[in-house]
Amino acid sequence: MVTDSNLKMYDTDVVDNSGGANGGAFRNQGGLGYIENCYFARNYNKSSGGAVYFNTTSETKVVGCTFEDNKSDSSGGAVYLG
């Protein structure tokens, strides 16, 4: 999932995803983000951000989340802020 608008995610399991360019599960390119009590596992991206990718213009808060076994071939095995 790619978004440049506001994103709110609560109590969600995000498992076994892969992405082509930045962010195995999702990429936030500039909107506000709020992620609470989510579980990210076994997500993969060959670029940056195995689970999630946040652009430097994104204002995002991550609260009470678990990241387990996420991988990236470049930067940010679970989360990339760039």
RAMO-V472186 format. One record per residue. N is the residue number from 0. RES is the residue in one letter. SS is DSSP state (~ for helix, > for strand, _ for the rest). OMEGA is omega in whole degrees, 0 to 359 (999 if undefined). Layout:
[[N;RES;SS;OMEGA] [N;RES;SS;OMEGA]]
This chain:
[[0;M;_;176] [1;V;>;179] [2;T;>;170] [3;D;_;176] [4;S;_;182] [5;N;_;181] [6;L;>;172] [7;K;>;181] [8;M;>;181] [9;Y;>;170] [10;D;_;185] [11;T;_;172] [12;D;>;180] [13;V;>;192] [14;V;>;172] [15;D;_;177] [16;N;_;173] [17;S;>;182] [18;G;>;183] [19;G;_;183] [20;A;_;175] [21;N;_;177] [22;G;_;179] [23;G;_;179] [24;A;_;176] [25;F;>;180] [26;R;>;176] [27;N;>;187] [28;Q;_;177] [29;G;_;178] [30;G;_;175] [31;L;>;179] [32;G;>;175] [33;Y;>;183] [34;I;>;185] [35;E;>;175] [36;N;_;179] [37;C;_;181] [38;Y;>;179] [39;F;>;182] [40;A;>;174] [41;R;_;173] [42;N;_;186] [43;Y;>;171] [44;N;>;180] [45;K;_;178] [46;S;_;184] [47;S;_;177] [48;G;_;180] [49;G;_;178] [50;A;_;183] [51;V;>;179] [52;Y;>;177] [53;F;>;175] [54;N;_;182] [55;T;_;178] [56;T;_;179] [57;S;_;172] [58;E;>;189] [59;T;>;177] [60;K;>;178] [61;V;>;186] [62;V;>;172] [63;G;_;181] [64;C;_;176] [65;T;>;177] [66;F;>;186] [67;E;>;173] [68;D;_;173] [69;N;_;186] [70;K;>;174] [71;S;>;177] [72;D;_;182] [73;S;_;185] [74;S;_;175] [75;G;_;181] [76;G;_;178] [77;A;_;184] [78;V;>;175] [79;Y;>;174] [80;L;>;185] [81;G;_;999]]
